[in-house]
């Protein structure tokens, strides 16, 4: 069915002067804390509140009810693709996000620097979120120690904070290798396993790489080991230009989100600073607004603070976004959507299966009896509960970018 919908969208999409702005507050969905409120409910958001009263609200299931999404599938859904059909490994997204070029024989993985104790068990999966500058030095140290394994070229490059990219280039490399990240503390890193015969060489190379890195980092602290996940090769996915006749761009600071934007054909606008610089993103938005008819604007820290269980900082990040919202509204986009790619409740400190709130602002709407942009208020909304991949046709329709289907 999803293939049929994309073919229909390709047929009825038209190029217009109208503009769509998609704002993703990463991990925005939450559960109430001990005080009975979520960060959205606890935050002081006069601008979001005002917008919500003149918008349509609802809830999105990023993939399917009960399925906890990764960031890649979560964003693919928002961009109109069925994440169950179009799969992109996290390694590919990270590699593309930091500007690495991938050939047909390359396999990429996303890595975390982590902390292990004397027994070899993981005590911090993110090594205290080390600064990117230290990450870069550690990547140089690893690169000096290992450039090739069994005829396979090895490239290690820093991403952001504790994250890095491993890129393997060589013949007979399959992408189907299991993660070495146990996903929780108190366990040893997992041994990489080939998930099919074509990936046996890759698994052996990765195992040797991990052994080398463990020796190289043994005297480092807190980043004395690495965890790998998201092995994959570069897939083919039809672009937003091809499907929707859009001229899209992305404003995102984290490489993973730049990577997925590149995969679907967006131009990634360059940020000069590092990290989550909301003011710089706003300047890019204002300077480039007239050049594109689809702008994806990503805010990461709402997710990071959720993973850290930092309720107050998540509240403050929401309030910081609310403060700049009038500048976005001043551009008068024909369609404005505010939502998340998945929920990251502070009480769970991880992604979750809970639906995320979504707000749609456009000219031709049946306004809802909603007074705020929160999880509970979204339950009242006329958008109801739908899959994230269904959002794109709605945005296109409200922007006047879809012809009538059929006679």
Secondary structure per residue as TSV (DSSP state, phi and psi in degrees):
chain	resnum	aa	ss	phi	psi
A	1	X	-	360.0	-41.4
A	2	X	H	-64.1	-34.5
A	3	X	H	-64.3	-40.7
A	4	X	H	-62.9	-42.9
A	5	X	H	-62.3	-43.7
A	6	X	H	-62.9	-37.6
A	7	X	H	-65.9	-39.2
A	8	X	H	-65.6	-43.5
A	9	X	H	-60.5	-39.8
A	10	X	H	-62.4	-35.3
A	11	X	H	-76.2	-38.7
A	12	X	H	-101.9	-5.2
A	13	X	B	-71.1	142.3
A	14	X	-	-132.4	151.2
A	15	X	-	-82.1	127.1
A	16	X	-	-136.6	175.7
A	17	X	S	-86.7	-6.9
A	18	X	-	-68.0	156.1
A	19	X	-	-126.0	139.5
A	20	X	E	-114.6	133.0
A	21	X	E	-122.0	122.2
A	22	X	E	-111.2	114.4
A	23	X	E	-105.8	121.7
A	24	X	E	-110.6	108.5
A	25	X	E	-86.9	94.8
A	26	X	T	-54.3	131.2
A	27	X	T	66.1	27.5
A	28	X	B	-69.1	-29.1
A	29	X	B	-68.5	141.3
A	30	X	-	-141.4	173.8
A	31	X	-	-112.8	155.0
A	32	X	-	-63.6	146.8
A	33	X	-	-87.1	-167.8
A	34	X	T	-62.1	-24.8
A	35	X	T	-83.1	-2.0
A	36	X	S	87.7	9.6
A	37	X	-	-124.1	152.5
A	38	X	-	-90.3	166.0
A	39	X	H	-56.4	-38.6
A	40	X	H	-61.8	-37.8
A	41	X	H	-75.5	-32.4
A	42	X	H	-80.0	-23.3
A	43	X	S	-73.4	147.8
A	44	X	-	-90.4	108.0
A	45	X	-	-133.9	69.7
A	46	X	H	-61.3	-34.8
A	47	X	H	-73.8	-42.2
A	48	X	H	-64.2	-38.7
A	49	X	H	-61.4	-45.9
A	50	X	H	-62.8	-41.3
A	51	X	H	-66.3	-40.5
A	52	X	H	-61.3	-34.5
A	53	X	T	-70.7	-12.3
A	54	X	T	-123.9	32.9
A	55	X	S	-138.9	176.9
A	56	X	E	-107.9	135.2
A	57	X	E	-119.7	163.9
A	58	X	E	-175.6	-166.2
A	59	X	E	-128.4	143.3
A	60	X	E	-115.3	134.4
A	61	X	E	-96.1	113.1
A	62	X	S	-58.3	-37.7
A	63	X	S	-125.2	-65.2
A	64	X	S	-164.0	146.1
A	65	X	T	-52.3	129.8
A	66	X	T	92.6	-14.2
A	67	X	-	-94.0	124.7
A	68	X	-	-83.1	119.6
A	69	X	-	-90.1	147.6
A	70	X	-	-79.0	171.8
A	71	X	H	-66.7	-35.9
A	72	X	H	-62.3	-57.8
A	73	X	H	-58.5	-36.9
A	74	X	H	-60.2	-42.1
A	75	X	H	-75.9	-36.9
A	76	X	H	-56.1	-42.4
A	77	X	H	-60.0	-44.7
A	78	X	H	-62.9	-30.1
A	79	X	T	-84.4	1.6
A	80	X	T	99.2	9.4
A	81	X	-	-105.4	146.0
A	82	X	-	-76.8	111.9
A	83	X	T	-67.1	-14.7
A	84	X	T	-80.0	-18.2
A	85	X	T	-99.6	-43.6
A	86	X	S	-101.2	107.1
A	87	X	-	-109.0	131.1
A	88	X	-	-131.1	120.5
A	89	X	-	-64.9	148.5
A	90	X	H	-60.2	-31.9
A	91	X	H	-62.1	-40.8
A	92	X	H	-62.9	-45.0
A	93	X	H	-61.9	-41.8
A	94	X	H	-68.1	-42.2
A	95	X	H	-61.5	-48.0
A	96	X	H	-66.0	-33.9
A	97	X	H	-65.9	-28.6
A	98	X	T	-98.7	10.0
A	99	X	T	90.3	9.9
A	100	X	-	-74.8	139.8
A	101	X	-	-92.0	137.0
A	102	X	-	-114.6	129.8
A	103	X	-	-94.1	174.5
A	104	X	T	-65.4	-19.8
A	105	X	T	-100.4	6.7
A	106	X	E	-92.1	145.2
A	107	X	E	-124.3	130.9
A	108	X	E	-117.2	149.1
A	109	X	E	-136.4	151.0
A	110	X	E	-95.0	133.4
A	111	X	E	-116.6	151.4
A	112	X	E	-116.4	133.6
A	113	X	E	-74.7	136.6
A	114	X	E	-136.0	175.5
A	115	X	E	-116.2	128.0
A	116	X	E	-116.6	153.3
A	117	X	-	-91.0	-173.7
A	118	X	T	-63.9	-23.9
A	119	X	T	-87.1	-2.7
A	120	X	S	89.9	6.9
A	121	X	B	-90.3	145.9
A	122	X	E	-74.1	125.5
A	123	X	E	-109.7	-16.8
A	124	X	E	-151.8	112.0
A	125	X	T	-69.6	-15.0
A	126	X	T	-120.9	11.0
A	127	X	T	49.2	40.9
A	128	X	T	69.3	20.9
A	129	X	T	50.8	59.0
A	130	X	-	-53.2	151.7
A	131	X	-	-66.1	153.3
A	132	X	H	-59.7	-32.1
A	133	X	H	-63.5	-41.7
A	134	X	H	-69.0	-39.7
A	135	X	H	-52.5	-48.4
A	136	X	H	-60.6	-40.1
A	137	X	H	-66.1	-39.9
A	138	X	H	-67.8	-37.8
A	139	X	H	-63.7	-38.4
A	140	X	H	-64.0	-40.7
A	141	X	H	-63.4	-43.1
A	142	X	H	-66.5	-43.6
A	143	X	H	-60.8	-34.9
A	144	X	H	-68.9	-29.5
A	145	X	H	-87.2	-26.2
A	146	X	-	-144.6	114.6
A	147	X	S	-113.4	-21.9
A	148	X	E	-154.6	141.5
A	149	X	E	-134.5	118.7
A	150	X	T	52.0	42.8
A	151	X	T	80.2	5.2
A	152	X	E	-105.2	125.3
A	153	X	E	-71.6	135.1
A	154	X	E	-116.0	123.8
A	155	X	E	-122.2	129.5
A	156	X	E	-124.1	123.4
A	157	X	E	-134.4	143.6
A	158	X	E	-71.4	147.7
A	159	X	-	-107.9	-96.6
A	160	X	S	-139.8	144.1
A	161	X	T	49.6	-116.8
A	162	X	T	-88.4	-1.2
A	163	X	E	-93.9	143.4
A	164	X	E	-143.3	173.5
A	165	X	E	-120.3	135.8
A	166	X	E	-110.5	123.5
A	167	X	E	-121.3	122.8
A	168	X	E	-109.5	130.3
A	169	X	E	-126.8	123.2
A	170	X	-	172.9	-179.6
A	171	X	S	-85.4	152.4
A	172	X	S	61.1	37.5
A	173	X	-	-102.9	117.2
A	174	X	-	-93.9	152.9
A	175	X	S	-90.7	-4.3
A	176	X	-	-92.5	82.5
A	177	X	B	-124.9	137.2
A	178	X	-	-71.8	154.8
A	179	X	-	-68.0	150.9
A	180	X	S	-96.6	-7.0
A	181	X	-	-80.9	117.7
A	182	X	-	-74.5	-7.5
A	183	X	S	71.4	3.6
A	184	X	S	-154.6	158.5
A	185	X	T	-80.7	166.3
A	186	X	T	85.9	0.8
A	187	X	S	-122.2	154.9
A	188	X	B	-77.5	153.2
A	189	X	-	-55.9	144.7
A	190	X	-	-82.4	151.1
A	191	X	-	-78.1	136.5
A	192	X	-	-67.3	134.7
A	193	X	-	-122.5	135.7
A	194	X	B	-71.8	129.5
A	195	X	S	-94.4	-4.9
A	196	X	S	-154.2	168.7
A	197	X	G	-63.1	-35.9
A	198	X	G	-67.5	-14.7
A	199	X	G	-105.2	9.0
A	200	X	H	-63.9	-40.3
A	201	X	H	-63.9	-42.6
A	202	X	H	-59.6	-45.8
A	203	X	H	-61.2	-39.7
A	204	X	H	-66.4	-41.4
A	205	X	H	-64.2	-42.8
A	206	X	H	-64.1	-40.8
A	207	X	H	-61.0	-42.4
A	208	X	H	-67.2	-38.6
A	209	X	H	-60.7	-46.3
A	210	X	H	-62.5	-40.4
A	211	X	H	-63.0	-42.4
A	212	X	H	-63.6	-46.2
A	213	X	H	-64.2	-38.5
A	214	X	H	-59.0	-39.9
A	215	X	H	-70.5	-41.2
A	216	X	H	-63.7	-36.9
A	217	X	T	-97.8	4.6
A	218	X	T	-58.9	-28.3
A	219	X	T	-98.9	3.9
A	220	X	-	-86.1	154.8
A	221	X	S	-153.8	134.1
A	222	X	S	-88.7	-6.0
A	223	X	-	-91.8	84.4
A	224	X	-	-112.5	14.0
A	225	X	E	-163.6	169.3
A	226	X	E	-129.6	153.4
A	227	X	E	-124.1	138.4
A	228	X	E	-121.6	143.2
A	229	X	E	-157.9	168.1
A	230	X	E	72.3	38.9
A	231	X	E	-65.3	136.4
A	232	X	E	-170.6	164.4
A	233	X	-	-104.2	167.1
A	234	X	-	-71.1	119.4
A	235	X	-	-90.2	169.3
A	236	X	-	-104.8	123.3
A	237	X	-	-129.7	131.6
A	238	X	-	-60.4	140.5
A	239	X	-	-81.8	164.7
A	240	X	H	-64.3	-32.0
A	241	X	H	-64.7	-44.9
A	242	X	H	-66.5	-41.1
A	243	X	H	-84.2	-41.2
A	244	X	H	-120.1	-0.2
A	245	X	-	58.5	35.6
A	246	X	-	-93.9	157.9
A	247	X	-	-113.3	88.8
A	248	X	E	-98.3	153.0
A	249	X	E	-139.3	163.2
A	250	X	E	-127.0	137.6
A	251	X	E	-117.7	100.5
A	252	X	-	-148.4	145.6
A	253	X	S	-100.5	-30.8
A	254	X	S	-85.2	135.5
A	255	X	H	-55.0	-37.6
A	256	X	H	-57.5	-40.8
A	257	X	H	-77.7	-30.3
A	258	X	H	-64.7	-39.8
A	259	X	H	-62.7	-48.4
A	260	X	H	-68.2	-29.6
A	261	X	H	-65.6	-42.0
A	262	X	H	-64.9	-38.5
A	263	X	H	-59.5	-38.9
A	264	X	T	-94.5	10.8
A	265	X	T	93.6	14.9
A	266	X	-	-82.2	149.0
A	267	X	E	-83.7	126.0
A	268	X	E	-92.6	114.7
A	269	X	-	-72.2	140.8
A	270	X	-	-84.4	127.0
A	271	X	-	-98.6	131.3
A	272	X	S	-78.2	-33.8
A	273	X	S	-85.4	-178.5
A	274	X	-	-116.6	152.0
A	275	X	S	81.5	-161.1
A	276	X	-	-94.4	91.1
A	277	X	-	-106.9	91.3
A	278	X	H	-63.1	-39.3
A	279	X	H	-65.0	-40.7
A	280	X	H	-65.8	-38.6
A	281	X	H	-63.4	-40.9
A	282	X	H	-63.4	-39.9
A	283	X	H	-62.9	-43.9
A	284	X	H	-59.6	-43.0
A	285	X	H	-59.4	-48.9
A	286	X	H	-67.7	-37.6
A	287	X	H	-73.7	-26.7
A	288	X	H	-111.5	2.1
A	289	X	G	-55.2	-43.1
A	290	X	G	-75.6	-7.7
A	291	X	G	-91.0	-13.6
A	292	X	-	-133.3	153.3
A	293	X	S	-107.8	2.9
A	294	X	E	-146.8	117.3
A	295	X	E	-121.4	120.9
A	296	X	E	-98.4	118.3
A	297	X	E	-117.7	114.6
A	298	X	E	-110.4	135.4
A	299	X	E	-122.6	118.8
A	300	X	-	-88.6	-37.4
A	301	X	H	-61.3	-25.4
A	302	X	H	-60.5	-33.5
A	303	X	H	-76.2	-45.3
A	304	X	H	-58.8	-44.1
A	305	X	H	-69.0	-31.5
A	306	X	H	-63.5	-44.5
A	307	X	H	-65.1	-30.3
A	308	X	H	-83.0	-7.9
A	309	X	T	69.7	24.9
A	310	X	-	-95.6	85.1
A	311	X	H	-58.6	-50.4
A	312	X	H	-62.6	-41.4
A	313	X	H	-68.3	-34.1
A	314	X	H	-64.9	-41.0
A	315	X	H	-58.7	-47.0
A	316	X	H	-64.3	-35.6
A	317	X	H	-67.1	-39.9
A	318	X	H	-62.4	-41.7
A	319	X	H	-66.9	-35.0
A	320	X	H	-64.6	-39.7
A	321	X	H	-66.2	-42.4
A	322	X	H	-57.3	-35.7
A	323	X	H	-66.4	-30.7
A	324	X	H	-96.0	-7.2
A	325	X	H	-55.4	-39.6
A	326	X	H	-57.7	-30.4
A	327	X	H	-69.2	-33.4
A	328	X	H	-71.1	-44.5
A	329	X	H	-64.9	-28.7
A	330	X	T	-62.2	-24.1
A	331	X	T	-78.7	-11.2
A	332	X	-	54.0	56.5
A	333	X	-	-61.9	144.9
A	334	X	S	-66.1	-34.9
A	335	X	E	-135.1	128.6
A	336	X	E	-126.5	126.1
A	337	X	E	-121.8	133.5
A	338	X	E	-123.4	125.2
A	339	X	E	-163.1	-167.5
A	340	X	-	-129.8	165.4
A	341	X	S	-88.2	-19.1
A	342	X	S	-172.5	168.7
A	343	X	B	-90.8	140.4
A	344	X	-	-131.2	77.9
A	345	X	-	-62.4	134.6
A	346	X	T	-60.4	-33.3
A	347	X	T	-71.3	-20.2
A	348	X	T	-99.1	-23.1
A	349	X	T	57.7	35.2
A	350	X	S	-164.8	166.7
A	351	X	-	-58.3	155.4
A	352	X	B	-142.1	174.9
A	353	X	S	-89.1	-0.6
A	354	X	-	-70.8	143.5
A	355	X	-	-66.5	157.4
A	356	X	E	-108.0	146.3
A	357	X	E	-71.2	148.8
A	358	X	E	-136.7	140.1
A	359	X	E	-121.9	129.6
A	360	X	E	-119.7	119.2
A	361	X	E	-113.9	125.5
A	362	X	E	-160.6	176.2
A	363	X	S	-72.6	-48.0
A	364	X	S	-102.0	86.0
A	365	X	-	-130.1	152.8
A	366	X	-	-95.2	101.7
A	367	X	-	-62.1	148.9
A	368	X	-	-99.6	162.8
A	369	X	S	-83.1	42.1
A	370	X	-	-102.0	136.4
A	371	X	-	-106.1	-16.3
A	372	X	S	-145.5	162.6
A	373	X	S	-94.1	88.2
A	374	X	S	-139.4	169.7
A	375	X	H	-62.5	-43.8
A	376	X	H	-72.6	-39.3
A	377	X	H	-65.0	-33.6
A	378	X	H	-63.1	-24.0
A	379	X	T	-62.3	-25.1
A	380	X	T	-83.6	-11.9
A	381	X	-	-71.5	153.4
A	382	X	T	-74.6	-15.9
A	383	X	T	-71.2	-20.5
A	384	X	E	67.2	-149.1
A	385	X	E	-117.6	124.1
A	386	X	E	-144.6	173.6
A	387	X	E	-80.9	147.0
A	388	X	G	-55.8	-37.3
A	389	X	G	-65.0	-16.3
A	390	X	G	-82.8	-8.5
A	391	X	H	-71.2	-37.9
A	392	X	H	-60.1	-47.5
A	393	X	H	-59.4	-35.5
A	394	X	H	-64.3	-44.0
A	395	X	H	-62.1	-44.1
A	396	X	H	-62.5	-42.9
A	397	X	H	-63.9	-47.6
A	398	X	H	-66.3	-22.5
A	399	X	T	-87.0	-0.1
A	400	X	T	70.3	30.4
A	401	X	-	-106.0	12.3
A	402	X	B	-124.2	129.8
A	403	X	-	-77.4	164.6
A	404	X	-	-64.0	142.8
A	405	X	-	-97.1	118.8
A	406	X	-	83.9	177.5
A	407	X	-	-74.9	360.0
